[in-house]
Amino acid sequence: MNRLSTSWGDYTLARFPEDPRDALRAWDAADEYLLRRLDESAPDLSGTLVVLGDRWGALATSLAAHRPVQITDSFLAQRATLANLARSGADPGAVRMLSARDTPPARIDVLLVRVPKSLALLEDQLHRLAPGIHPETVIIGAGMVSEIHTSTLRLFERIIGPTRTSLAVRKARLIFCTPDPALAPAPSPWPLRYALPADVGVASGRTVTNHAGIFCADRLDIGTRLFLGSLPERVGPQKVVDLGCGNGVVGTAAALANPRASVTFVDESFSAVASAEATYRENVPTGREAEFLVGDGLSEIPDGSVDLVLNNPPFHSHRATTDTTALRMFTGARRALRPGGELWVVGNRHLGYHQRLRRIFGGCQVMASDPKFVVLRAVKR
């Protein structure tokens, strides 16, 4: 937890979920730079203020008095915002929260953009917001220097209008974009669809759907390829969870391999869960229902209710490398599994997941490997 000082007040902020072992801040120099610029330039904030991609609610919390609309693809960002608003004493209803899949406001007077790691997500979001932008809309983007590239600026220019950047301050930079009403950008290319290769087991040749921002949205990544070729063969009734499901290809493959399996897809990304649902419904026969949850890992899954958890955990939180999310997924899986239930994990060899699984489960086995990735199995005793 840490303190952010702004002209609107001082705020104690934390990421979500709060973890005393996690030293990462809930805001950075780009958030500070953007808020300072707003204070100095003093644009009219009485209209519809949209905050896009607010990572942990630092912007929305600081600007809560102006009743912003927060648009994010992250469930955790929404939960962090609510917690930070409550901590600051602000009315949680002061911020209207929309997901990246929701319909954005019809009119946008001020648009603040935290540049995301995914250029594809930025592209899709700008396309979705463009109809609500008018010639007087004030548009300011913010990011660390490492996050803003020529391709980033070209997206703003192609979809919204002329774009320039600020000088860098503490390795952060601002983007200023002037709406061009004469622009008529092409429709968003998202979602993308592609067919899986012919050597990935039961899912071979199946078509997957990827909304913007999904990892490896235009091809099958090599870690998931190894995972698909190594999935356990099961028959009979079985409760399966595809944890951190992405486009849902792993959970869909599990459903295809076992017609009596009941699969739950879980991810903190709204776009990921929408992708997983589209992938599942296109490939699994109608009448076989699955569950699709946007949430914080396995927090909504009852203890001891699951037979198999399939997991390809992320090891980044935005630009920071961390195993915090993976560890929470592993401990959550142990809680949710029945005795004898199994967690199957794929990850880069160098991440050392086998050591964490041995501490949490008491042991693990290597089920498949290649020079870069390893598939591990841990059983709840």
Secondary structure, 3 states (H helix, E strand, C coil): CEEEEECCEEEEECCCCCCCCCCCCCCCHHHHHHHHHHHHHCCCCCCCEEEECCCCCHHHHHCHHHCCEEEECEHHHHHHHHHHHHHHCCCHHHCEEEECCCCCCCCEEEEEEECCCCHHHHHHHHHHHHHHEEEEEEEEEEEEHHHCCHHHHHHHHHHCCCEEECCCECCEEEEEECCCCCCCCCCCCCCEEEECCCCCHHHCCCEEEECCCCCCCCCCCHHHHHHHCCCCCCCCCEEEEEECCCCCHHHHHHHHHCCCEEEEEEECEHHHHHHHHHHHHHHCCCCCCCEEEECCCCCCCCCCCEEEEEECCCCEECCEECCHHHHHHHHHHHHHEEEEEEEEEEEEHHHCHHHHHHHHHCCCEEEEECCCEEEEEEECC
